[in-house]
Amino acid sequence: METTSPDVRTRAGRLLIVVLVGALVAWFFADVVFRDRVFAYRDTAYLYQPLYRFVEAQWSAGRIPLWNPHENCGTPLAANPIAAAFYPGKLLFRLPIGYETAFRAYVVLHVLLAAAMSFVLARHWRCSLPAAGLAAISYAFGGCVLFQHCNVIYLVSAAWLPAAMAAADRAISHDCRRGLFACSAALALMILSGDPQTAYHALLLIGLYVVLQWRAGVRAVEAEVVRQSLPKLTLRWLAIALGMLLLAAVQILPTAELSRRSERAAFESPRSLWELASFVVPRDGGSEERADWSAGLRAVPAGNSSHDAGTYQFSLSPWRMAELAWPNFSGRSFPIHRRWMTALPAEGRIWVPTLYLGAIPLVLAVSAFRLRSAALPVRWMSWCVIVGLVASLGAYGPGWLAAEASCMSYGEQEGAFPVGGGFGGLYWLFNVVLPGYAQFRFPAKWLVVVALGLSQLAAFGCDAVLRGESRRAKRLFALLASASLVGLLLAIVVRPWWSQWLQQAPADSLFGPLEVEGAWRDLAGSFLQSAIVAAIAWLLLRRASINVRRVAWVLLLVTGVDVAVANRWLVLTAPGDLQSVSSSIATKMKPVASGFEDAELDRAYRAPYWQPKRFAETADVQRGEQSVAWDRDTLWPRYHLDAEIGLVAVVDTLSSLDDASLVPHLHREARAVDDSGAAASPTPALDLTGTGWIIRPEESTRDATLIQRQARGERVWVAEEVVELPGIDERNMAAVRQRTDEVLARLAQALPDMHLAVVERQTRREAASSDHEAARTDAPLGEGAVLRDDVNELEIEVRLNRESLVVLADAFDPAWVATHAATGEALEIVRVNRVLRGVWLPAGQHRVIFRYQPTWLYAGGIVSAMTLLVSGTLLVASVRRRAGSCRATDA
């Protein structure tokens, strides 16, 4: 007879889940929690650590991190979503614990938050404690979410996604106003953390829930479902969307303005129905020759846009779905290269190296999967899994299937097939139909939705077992165990041919050649592990009649051990002291003092995407540590921020169209510079950006070599000749590229050491001649220097012998304003040489102050603050009314 009270059992169950989750966090992140080690792979290692350090340095200095002067002659910082400058969670960095400790805590705590929010969502559905614990563990420690510690903005959005789903159900199903605010707040936090795409996905899925809720009311399938009109449900969805936009306006408005001028918004061929109209209407300043209007709609990249080419990158290849059932089925990617799937010709870049979230959660999720005739939450999560999986296929759509069939039937004819691989797929449909969606990329970002749907369905399946409905789950466990044993036998059978088949497998540029035997062991081990786990679960369910609740807790513990064994390798770390080691290359690049005596500007060009040959030729378990040391020493891709060195040709999340059009010229000119720093042909792109150093691979070993150019730039200079050209449509990709080519050609034809300025619209100054060219004089025009540089504000001093155009070799941006320090007069800033900015000044000595004043950011900040204030006031009033009502009822 049971004597333990339900409250005691509940507390004990919660404690067990907390201990299990804590143990898993300690298991996966022991190196960064208990040892002085740092994350060593992908963006978290070499992008977000130095970027967040720079952002936090600006806050610590009492400045809003508005501008980044160290990339591409300067670029907006706060407007770039990946900086997450206004995400409230980054208040953690304000604690007196040191930046490195705070950064590690930031990552680990969001893994914990993902587990907690998945648990909360399952409990919101009234799932039992072991079922909710299963949802928490399979979601947070499955490959799709856990690996996002390597790309932290997507980890943060994954942590808030379950909270948004729970709040959406309260808001839509129960007409809860606090649910509306909570859902909007969760979506806004996802945007503020740097991932607007997942917030977009969540809003789409909430719209799907609206449709399911309405249909459930119409059919009256469930007694608890109240019939509600579609317009009323749609209004709630719109309220959620509006609340999200208002709360995150501080990020959305400046990002939208920056995106409008970025390469993402530009196109040569329309990618969506929304872009088709603007393509049909003629645009001024463009080339006469236009791209095929249908190429983008057919999922065929037009021109050489890096964004269009990358839209379908990181698509999930269909054969990788086996990783859901078998851990490390494809082989481990690092620290030793064992991923045998790289030998498959059609295998593309991978977003996450494993999809595994546990054999038990997968089987229970499949057993609970229902698209019809089930509770509303079950159907919603089932549709989330379907939508997420199909959308994540991306480039592997009907177009890819048709192209593969054509190649098999008629032979391979590269470029002959009329549509791209993604054509006809769900991700393609989103691009074509949804407003603004074409500016996103990477279909595999949908995998976090798949992980959430499966984890919640696993909770529903676990509760079905608790109710005694275990027949379907038992059959599926038996099927998985049998299939795993068959797979293991097949792996043993093919082993003699394994090495021969994989001997031509390509080496990984970072982790070296494929370890063939290790790849086979991973494959065989994946079958063995799933067979053991499935067999244990099947045996437990056969004895479930003895104590079904105890069986559920055992399944939870087995799942914890399962994901711990399968996914431990996903967290790659390196010694923490590497973050304090100075770059030898940066040390050689001596800083240049500002002043009239020495006003040279030394920015650097760093060739992109290369590793030393020894990395590809050898394997080493310490490769993560070596990679961090290499990236930091060669300033890739954001370590130049730690060294406070300006870098050009930096490819950013929202690279401006101007920078994107200039980058190919920088690459070409940098390759033409010889080891002495000289070039046989003109280098106008390097000259105008003030690039005095080149970091590129040495030809034989591909180790980094540093070259100092003979020609160097000045931060402030006076134009000796001015050429004025008519304005162009700055959002027209072809027009911008054509103008960039024209400007660089004029600079290349100019006399050596001549300061030529090409401005692109008539200014307040009268043109000197009918062809808008100012006469050149041999007399010195003047000189200038930077007196003060405070990132968001700088002051220059110039001495001019006659009216001249003074050029600051920093990026042109519409948000920069200039004033005369003595008179306070506003000065018009003109675009010079495509990417620089300048002002016209009369003869004499002047001091000019440049201030970065992003109007859209300030407006967004006001909107967000007012929305938060009003919402907070209404919530407090609601709580007080509810408390008063409760007291009155008690009385």
BATIMI-629060 format. One record per residue (C-alpha): x, y, z. Coordinates in steps of 0.001 Angstrom, whole numbers, plus 500000, padded with zeros to 6 digits. Layout:
BEGIN
XYZ/...
! end
This chain:
BEGIN
500000500000500000/501336503446499024/501847505819501955/503733508650500255/501605511751499710/501184513197496197/502872516476497237/505946514612498461/506094512580495255/505765515771493206/508584517497495074/510758514399494788/510034514152491075/510910517773490445/514099517372492455/515048514332490397/514518516249487145/516560519202488431/519376516871489477/519296515038486143/519337518256484098/522107519649486302/524120516472485873/523745516669482095/524858520303482066/527874519361484146/528586516437481816/528404518448478614/529951521683479869/532345520490482562/535306522011480717/533835525519480654/532121525339484057/534796523701486197/537936524334484147/539419527384482503/538430526461478968/536501528256476213/534299527198473319/536441526304470330/534204525729467324/532326527806464800/530767531207465379/530625531175469171/534389530741469244/535631533183466651/532701535552466034/530536536063469099/533256536034471771/535197538992470284/532039540719468998/530245540633472347/533451541754474061/533546544807471805/529836545531472401/530213545243476160/533290547462476075/531180550198474522/528506549869477207/531193549880479915/532617553100478474/529207554729478796/528474554607475055/525624552976473184/527324550524470782/526040552239467663/528999552010465297/531850549599464626/534826551488463131/536972548365462708/535142546686459821/534900547819456198/535843551434456997/533043551375459580/529658549708459798/526483550029461900/526748547892465014/523549548133467055/521471547829463871/523134544488463146/520982541881464919/523865539510465710/525353542120468062/522280541650470310/523060545055471802/519648545413473473/518936541839474558/518076541965478300/519848538661478935/523163540370478254/522835542229481542/524715539172482755/527855540812481350/527395543712483763/528068541440486748/531552541696488320/532597538205487203/534823538979484221/533929538844480570/535089535281479848/533185533860482816/530089535840481856/530267534629478254/530485530977479281/527620531474481728/525592533185478988/525827530078476800/525325527472479526/522413529308481149/520554529441477854/520912525657477503/519370525432480969/516673527884479907/515860525727476873/515385522714479157/513283524728481608/511031526224478933/510468522859477261/509530521474480696/507167524411481278/505508523905477893/504908520218478583/503491521014482016/501310523652480374/499813520800478343/499203519057481719/501807516387481045/503108514381484004/506432515156485664/508426512343484011/506889513243480643/507816516917481062/511309515902482155/511615513816479005/510611516847476927/513181519016478705/516098516600478255/515399515565474669/514961519192473558/517864520909475313/520405518100474966/519411516802471549/521761517614468705/519573520289467077/519610522568470148/522718521556472066/524981522157469068/523703525716468809/526088526593471628/528389526973468610/526076529658467187/524757531286470291/522041533547468843/520178530460467638/520603528811471033/518983531824472691/516026531820470299/515635528062470815/515465528707474561/512572531169474165/510656529218471498/508799526890473940/507809529888476064/506311531572473005/504315528421472197/502926528096475729/501948531758475867/500369531540472404/498099528737473585/496997530792476590/496388533834474403/494527532089471586/492701529216473258/491875530940476539/491716534597475445/494312535493478099/495628539047477797/498695538232479842/499267535378477418/499233537887474556/501900539974476249/503974536946477261/503931535552473718/504834538921472204/507608539329474783/509074535873474058/509094536565470310/510600540011470905/513367538460473017/514179536128470147/514552539136467854/516575541128470372/518891538155470871/519786538266467176/517513535719465496/514498537304463775/514092534308461472/513092531895464240/510675534516465575/509186534657462060/508907530859462057/507220530894465456/504708533468464281/503891531279461273/503372528264463523/501140530274465844/499114531195462763/498860527477462019/497584526977465579/494902529598464933/493653527547461979/493729524302463979/491912525967466877/489215527313464578/488701523967462861/488568522207466213/485801524577467284/483907524074464041/484064520299464281/483548520293468070/485802517244468340/486962518128471835/484628518971474672/487012521571476100/487298523451472805/485006526449472658/483784527372469208/485383530654468175/485182532619464962/488191532779462686/488226536620462653/488410536706466452/491264534200466531/493042536083463747/492806539318465722/494575537644468639/497311536453466283/497646539972464903/497813541331468447/500703538977469177/502494540081466019/501918543763466743/503105543382470332/506252541638469121/506981544422466640/506450547168469208/508478545536471979/511385544781469641/511142548059467691/514501549184469075/516060546369467021/513550545964464204/513503549549462914/517280550086462578/517756546559461272/515049547069458662/516682550323457545/520099548648457348/518656545618455586/517066547890452981/520580548984451972/522148545543452280/522959542860449776/520081540782451155/517478543250449942/519062543727446528/518374541338443684/518930540971439972/516030538586439523/512982538707441807/512878535919444375/509306536465445527/505984537790444332/506633540862446498/509802541678444553/508271540956441162/506380544256441031/509475546358441738/511379544400439101/508765545083436429/508821548835437119/511967550321435495/514600551540437931/516833554501437169/520554554116437037/520599550436436144/522194548650433303/520286548224430060/520843544500430270/518720542879432949/518786539437434485/516239536788433677/513103537836435564/512183534233436364/515552532966437629/514941533886441256/511421532472441212/512848529239439819/515311529062442757/518245529645440413/520709532229441825/521004535196439451/524245537108439042/526877536704441741/524988537687444860/526532535868447814/523219535991449658/521238534412446819/523919531765446413/523684530978450131/519899531012450478/519630527227450290/522927526421451986/522724524253455092/519796522265453762/519029518944455438/519827516053453108/517007513464453290/519293510545454173/520391512374457326/516995511715458901/518480508356459933/520350510347462597/517053510787464444/517010507066465202/520719506225465333/523223508459467162/526268509469465110/524969507441462168/526826509759459784/530034509683461811/531475512314464136/532721515496462517/535348516419465129/537869516540466716/538828513665464399/537097513650461029/534913510531460915/531926511846458980/531683509338456145/528660511082454613/531016513697453170/531838511052450554/528304511298449161/528319513575446088/525037515295446959/525876515932450614/526050519663451375/527137521810454297/525736520722457644/524007523033460126/524171520536463001/526330517381462893/523657515166464481/519873515231464865/519769512690467683/517591513539470693/517273510046472144/515793506793470918/513115506702473615/511813510258472941/511768509540469202/509719506356469541/507319507913472041/506942510947469750/506140508751466754/503648506786468835/501874510037469792/502082511619466328/498622512543465019/497564515024462366/493869514395462964/491563513000465636/493699513946468624/493984516680471197/494758520101469760/498293520355471241/499159516922469813/498014517923466347/499827521262466562/503137519687467558/502694517014464876/502203519664462210/505247521525463573/507352518419463006/506056517985459447/506477521657458512/509920521845460113/511242518699458452/509920519507454982/511080523140455144/514543522151456390/515078520068453229/515574523356451377/517661522622448304/516575518965448312/513173519762446883/511204518582443849/513615520486441615/516527518468442985/514652515201442553/513787516079438965/517379517079438199/518721513836439695/516222511789437702/517197513655434532/520887513021435146/520259509331435706/518188509080432516/520046511379430126/523413511942431732/524696514903433663/524383518257431931/525553520902434351/523469524052434299/521021522630431763/518166521952434164/515707524863434144/515008525047437914/517063525022441077/517068522184443563/514759523920446025/512105524693443410/508689523408444452/509710522766448059/508187524297451168/511183526557451835/510966527780448237/507255528450448729/508010530514451834/510528532555449827/508068533183447018/504936533924449045/505894535343452453/506835539035452660/510512539578453385/511280535885453778/513615535881450768/516069537925452839/516545534964455188/518691531936454472/519677528453455696/516674526055455655/518133523913458454/517177526633460947/513770524919460917/515319521948462746/514815523599466124/511067523491465419/511386519782464647/513241519244467927/510579521091469912/507730519233468234/509336515815468807/510182516564472436/506612517631473207/505169514656471345/507506512452473400/505882513888476518/502431513074475144/503619509557474266/505042509078477751/501699510026479294/499975507572476989/502204504873478465/501249506032481958/497602505635480983/498286502080479911/498207502860476177/501600501348475420/500837498844472670/501896501125469802/505025502252471624/506023498637472361/505692497712468692/507793500699467661/510496499909470224/510609496340468976/510803497593465398/513650500001466228/515577497324468103/515172494888465217/516102497459462572/519158498433464615/520324494832464846/519832494400461099/521780497610460516/524573496348462746/524768493090460794/524858494997457498/527642497218458843/529629494095459714/528992492612456282/530159495718454379/533244496273456506/535636494534454034/534575497004451311/534326500011453650/537889501259453256/537871500793449499/534662502799449130/535876505674451296/539476505872450164/538659508846447913/536600510653450568/537592514329450731/539558515599453704/538100518256455942/540011521545455679/540088521861459475/539939518339460911/541962516518458298/541510513292456353/538655510906457033/539465508273459640/537830505368457856/537912502846460691/536641505406463158/533757506196460806/532833502505460685/532967502260464469/530634505256464748/528191503646462311/528241500284464045/528111501930467462/525044503928466461/523142500741465609/524327499028468780/523382501906471074/519874502279469642/519366498510469772/520276498432473459/518165501464474398/515144500264472402/515414496781473882/515561498191477412/512494500346476752/510607497408475233/511368495210478250/510326497971480627/507010498481478877/506307494750478973/506560494954482763/504775498326482977/501739496782484662/503803496253487819/504454499976488395/503858502126485352/504956505374487061/508278503879488052/508769502701484471/508266506277483238/510999507550485556/513342504773484433/512703505725480789/513640509298481710/516912508197483331/517790505920480416/517187508837478033/519550511013480066/522294508398479808/521529507843476112/521928511495475036/524908511925477367/526783509088475667/525683510009472135/526190513804472126/529066514494474533/531472515122471664/529432518074470388/531054520480472876/534580521247471703/536738523412473979/540202524956474153/542341526383476993/540993529698478237/544399531381478261/544325531398474454/541907534339474674/544587536446476349/547384535625473891/548212538544471619/548207538017467899/551737537995466496/550401539508463284/548638542289465177/551849542985467103/553739543537463847/551135546035462683/552261548996464747/549594551594465533/549813554918463762/549479558100465784/546991560747464689/548258564233463864/549397566465461054/552885564948461174/551691561334460796/548188560942459437/548566557571457688/545806555027457932/546625551350458323/543752548997457742/544320545364456881/542959542929454335/542630539332455507/541982536695452848/538840534725453742/538180531052454337/541488529271454393/543342526922456713/546973525763456756/547661522716454625/548760520761457686/545203520923459044/543816519137455990/546717516688455767/546847515526459388/544426514631462184/544901515780465768/542645515529468821/543892519007469802/542703520527466549/540084522651468335/542810524301470403/544994524741467325/542086526256465424/541405528863468107/545088529791468226/545230530035464418/542084532141464096/543165534502466846/546678534905465478/545483535570461915/542584537846462987/539811535637461624/537012536522461397/536341538919464309/539502538667466394/540666541941464860/538187543592467246/540269542435470214/543383543866468560/541524547091467591/542679546732464002/540547547820461088/539777545053458608/538369545437455107/536456542901452992/534644541606456077/531552539650455047/528852540431457591/525315539257458260/524002542491456769/526814543618454488/525911546813452715/525508546636448963/528382549114448640/530731546837450598/529520543757448736/530269545397445384/533745546424446566/534803543090448097/535554541263444784/537888544101443800/539681543912447153/540159540156446740/541540540536443246/543876543415444079/545184541738447255/546166538665445247/548030540889442774/550261542447445454/553672540757445609/555605539899448746/557370543255448709/554055545091448896/554139546376445314/551645545671442555/552131545615438802/548703547146438209/546736549895439998/545036548979443276/542290551595443675/540107549540446049/542987548911448446/544050552551448199/540684554156448852/540029551917451905/543451552752453337/544607549136453324/548264549120454348/548570545429455247/547628542154453598/547214538870455463/547030535958453071/548141532317452770/551694531490451827/551542529494448608/553228526214449598/552116525711453205/549132528069453320/550430529458456578/549655533116457154/552003535707455767/551888539444456493/552695541907453725/553087545648454198/552031547588451148/554187550357449760/551178552580449173/549299553647452301/546288555832452902/545421558879454989/542498559148457402/541770562749456361/542693564175452970/541801567061450692/540566566317447187/542822567683444471/540282566852441778/536548566303442094/534404564456439582/530634564591439992/528426561804438666/524625561534438636/522959559604441415/521821555993441074/519270553712442683/521237552501445694/519052549371445975/519690548298442391/522402545638442546/523423545977438911/523544549777439142/525687549738442285/528135547255440816/528345549232437590/528975552468439502/531615550813441714/533433549583438626/533238553054437094/534566554799440194/537438552367440611/538321552729436929/538534556516437325/540695556155440434/542980553718438620/543432556171435741/544266559079438034/547842560298438398/549934558581441098/549529560112444575/546680562313443351/543689562655445652/540748562157443291/537233562328444705/534213561014442833/530958562319444285/527631561040443043/525203563901443105/525239567657442684/526082569333445983/525478572892447140/528809573816445583/528594575032441978/530267572805439421/533525574179438044/532730573211434469/529988571800432326/531259568249432746/531269568686436559/535008568385436917/536910570734439200/540206572035437820/543347570646439387/546066572920440759/549632572123441673/549477574336444762/548896572484448065/545241572655449027/545617571943452724/545958569203455278/543857567565457979/543906565135460897/541651563469463428/541702565206466799/539270562981468682/537784559579467904/535112558230470252/533649555516467974/530218557163467648/531663560664467356/534889562073465974/536384565488465382/538753566525462627/540795569656462060/541695570917458595/543658573830457149/542605574825453634/544077577313451193/540857577474449177/537396575958449144/537845572205448937/536242568865449501/537615567323452694/537368563538452738/537278561320455793/538376557787454894/535521556261456886/532357554649455600/529519556751454247/526251556154456088/523068558273455966/522961558406459774/526210560374460075/525792564130460534/528454566819460469/528585570229462145/531115573013462178/532572573103465694/532936576904465786/529651578006464235/527398574965464866/526425575047461180/525184571741459784/527364570517456931/526154568293454137/527940564942454001/528499563664450465/529320560176449290/532908560036448021/534424557206445986/531412554989446707/532243554117450317/533766557215451944/532289560491453187/533314564103452785/532260567714453387/532829570930451433/534635573633453430/535818577153452556/539409578311452891/540744578651456423/541152576516459528/538167574452460589/537149571852463109/534342569532462055/532451567157464340/530950563977462895/528239562300464978/526491559029464307/522785559630464935/520654556671463785/517171558150463828/515486554808463308/517206553326466346/516215556211468591/512647556044467314/512580552300467885/513930552748471390/511148555191472232/508503552857470808/509862549853472722/510161551785475982/506637553204475725/505190549790474834/506969548174477760/505806550912480112/502170550732479020/502137546925478999/503762546764482419/501237549212483841/498321547226482452/499750543950483756/500271545361487250/496724546714487259/495421543317486113/497291541511488886/495988543940491480/492410543520490266/492770539756490399/494264539905493897/491440542173495052/488883539817493562/490454536864495379/490411538721498737/486773539636498215/485920536005497467/487759534800500585/485916537353502697/
! end
